[in-house]
């Protein structure tokens, strides 16, 4: 019996790819780099500390941290470009009656909460797991294992909704069945 439903945020519940792209590109422009949206799509499902060196090679660690800080500031402007997955959100609201609803995201808590507030989803979750809660991000199963422990359930008692391959790999490595969201 399924007791908890785990949802990824970016690309699953809300398409934030364009908003993230615009904010990151503006941030790396400050360092003389520019990326296309097609190039940026390669970063989907990965943490900034993994992909920023792909797009702005040769910078110092503090410069990558500064880019991430700038991105967070610019994201306040670009978040309006995000699009909610209304069908999945309706399903989420229906499932809330009989299941724990958990957000499991690689996003930083501040960014995840900004997206949730913007789309009026903040109160939809019983538990929120973000990048700050784990040492290793997806595709590591650590975030899903933490969610299982906090919900006090076994993997076969959960179901995950994911869009990216790293997210799918993370849920499957934790033993959780996955529904892949490939397109809204």
C-alpha positions in Angstrom: 0.0 0.0 0.0 1.3 3.4 -1.0 1.6 5.7 2.1 3.6 8.6 0.6 4.0 10.3 -2.7 7.3 12.0 -3.4 7.5 14.8 -6.0 10.5 16.5 -7.6 10.0 20.2 -8.1 11.9 21.6 -11.1 10.6 20.1 -14.4 8.1 17.9 -12.6 5.6 20.0 -10.6 6.8 23.3 -12.1 8.7 23.9 -15.3 11.4 26.2 -14.0 13.9 25.5 -16.7 13.4 28.8 -18.6 13.4 30.8 -15.3 16.6 29.1 -14.1 18.3 29.5 -17.5 17.6 33.2 -17.6 18.9 33.7 -14.1 22.0 31.6 -14.5 22.9 33.1 -17.9 22.6 36.6 -16.5 24.8 35.6 -13.6 27.5 34.0 -15.7 27.4 37.0 -18.1 28.9 38.9 -15.2 32.0 36.8 -15.7 32.1 37.1 -19.5 30.4 33.8 -20.4 27.1 33.1 -22.3 25.2 30.0 -22.8 22.3 29.0 -25.0 19.1 27.4 -23.6 20.0 24.2 -25.5 23.4 24.1 -23.7 21.7 24.8 -20.3 19.3 21.9 -20.7 22.3 19.6 -20.2 22.4 20.8 -16.5 18.8 19.7 -15.7 18.8 17.5 -12.7 22.3 18.5 -11.6 23.5 20.8 -8.8 25.1 24.2 -9.7 28.5 23.1 -8.2 28.5 20.3 -10.9 27.4 22.3 -13.9 28.7 25.8 -13.4 32.3 24.7 -14.4 30.8 23.3 -17.7 29.5 26.8 -18.6 32.1 29.0 -17.0 35.3 27.0 -17.0 38.5 28.1 -15.1 36.9 30.1 -12.4 37.8 29.9 -8.7 35.4 28.2 -6.2 34.5 31.6 -4.7 33.5 32.9 -8.2 31.2 29.9 -8.7 29.6 30.7 -5.3 29.2 34.3 -6.3 27.5 33.2 -9.6 25.1 31.1 -7.5 24.4 34.1 -5.3 23.8 36.3 -8.3 21.5 33.6 -9.8 19.4 33.6 -6.6 19.0 37.4 -6.9 18.1 37.3 -10.6 15.7 34.4 -10.0 13.4 36.7 -8.1 12.8 38.4 -11.4 12.8 35.4 -13.7 10.5 33.1 -11.5 7.5 34.6 -13.3 8.7 32.6 -16.4 8.0 29.3 -14.5 4.9 27.3 -15.4 3.0 25.0 -13.0 2.1 21.5 -14.1 -1.6 22.0 -13.3 -2.6 18.4 -14.1 0.0 16.9 -11.7 -0.8 19.5 -9.1 -4.5 18.6 -9.2 -3.5 15.0 -8.8 -1.2 16.0 -5.8 -4.1 17.8 -4.1 -6.4 14.8 -4.6 -3.7 12.4 -3.2 -3.2 14.6 -0.1 -6.3 13.1 1.5 -4.8 9.7 2.1 -1.0 10.1 1.6 1.9 12.0 2.9 3.0 14.4 0.3 6.8 15.1 0.2 8.9 17.4 -2.0 12.3 15.9 -2.8 14.4 18.4 -4.8 18.0 19.2 -5.5 17.1 22.9 -5.3 18.3 25.1 -2.5 15.6 25.6 0.1 15.3 29.3 -0.6 14.8 28.8 -4.3 12.4 25.9 -3.8 10.3 27.9 -1.3 10.2 30.8 -3.7 8.8 28.6 -6.5 6.3 27.0 -4.1 5.1 30.5 -2.8 4.9 31.8 -6.4 2.6 29.0 -7.4 0.7 28.9 -4.1 2.0 25.3 -3.3 3.8 25.9 0.0 1.0 24.4 2.1 0.7 21.3 -0.1 3.6 19.4 1.5 3.9 17.4 4.7 7.7 17.4 4.3 10.2 19.2 2.1 13.7 17.7 1.4 16.1 20.2 -0.3 19.8 20.3 -1.2 20.7 21.5 2.3 19.4 18.3 3.8 21.8 16.0 2.1 25.5 15.6 1.4 25.1 14.1 -2.1 22.6 15.3 -4.6 20.7 13.2 -7.2 21.5 10.7 -8.8 22.6 9.7 -5.3 19.6 8.1 -3.5 20.4 10.0 -0.3 17.5 12.4 -0.6 15.0 9.7 -1.1 16.4 7.5 1.6 16.1 10.5 4.0 12.5 11.1 2.9 11.7 7.4 3.6 13.3 7.6 7.1 11.5 10.8 7.9 8.2 9.3 6.7 9.0 6.1 8.6 8.1 4.0 5.6 9.7 1.4 3.3 10.5 2.0 -0.3 7.6 -0.1 -1.6 5.2 2.2 0.4 6.3 5.2 -1.7 5.9 6.4 -5.2 8.1 9.1 -6.8 7.3 11.6 -9.7 10.5 12.7 -11.5 11.5 14.3 -14.8 15.3 14.1 -15.0 17.5 11.0 -15.4 19.5 11.8 -12.2 16.2 12.1 -10.3 14.8 8.8 -11.7 18.1 7.1 -11.0 18.1 8.4 -7.4 14.5 7.2 -6.7 15.2 3.8 -8.3 18.4 3.4 -6.3 16.4 3.9 -3.1 14.0 1.2 -4.3 11.1 3.5 -5.0 8.9 3.1 -8.0 9.0 6.1 -10.3 6.6 7.8 -12.7 8.6 9.7 -15.2 7.2 13.1 -16.2 8.6 13.7 -19.7 6.4 16.6 -20.7 3.6 18.7 -19.3 
